Amino acid sequence: MKLTNDEKMMILLYSPGTRTGLLKELAKIKAMFEPDEAEKIHLADSVLQKVRGMSDAEFEALDLLP
């Protein structure tokens, strides 16, 4: 699964270090976005979808740094 640079940045910003922790954090921050922040909402949805499709081991193996 390929992550965009923006998706990687969102993971770096919001991940507490675990896949399940990231899923919780993204759901929480997504609920705080205003309706006019559609781009951020879409990005969070994209990251959520991709991370849900990963195992914990796959998440831990991600290379997020450029």
N, C-alpha and C positions, 0 to 999 in steps of 0.2 A: 504494500500500500504506500503510495507516494503522498507526502504532505507538502503543501505549498509553504513558502517562506512565511506567509502570514499565519498559517495554521501552526507552524513551529513556534512562532513568536507568541501566539496565544497560549500554547501549552507551557512555554517557558515562564510566562507571566503568571499563570493561574494554577499551575500544578503544585500540589503540596508534596509530590514525590511518588504518588501511587496512582495507578489507573483509576481505581474507584474513587479516590479523593479528587482527582481531576474531574471526573464525571459529575460529582456533587458540586464542586466549585463552579463549573461551567453552567450547570442548571441554575445555580443561585445568581450568578452575574447576568445570565441571559434574561432572567426575570426582572432585573433592574434597568435594562436598556429601555430607552424611550422608543415609541413607535417610529420616530424619524431617524433612528439609528439602524435602519434596515440592513446596512452592510455588515455591521457588527453582529446582528442577530443571525444573518446568513452564515457568517464565518463561524460563529459558535455552533450553529446547527451542523455545519460541515465537520468541525472537529469532533463534536459529540458522536456523529454517525461513524466516523473513522475509528475513534477510540473504542466505541462499543464493539466494533468488529475485531478488535485485537485481544489477544490473551495478555495476562499480566507480564509474561515473559517477553512477548513482542514489544509491549510498552516500555519495559525496562531496557530493552536493547535499542531503542530509538536513538539515532544520532541527530540531535536537535541543533547543534552548533554548526555554523557555516564553515 
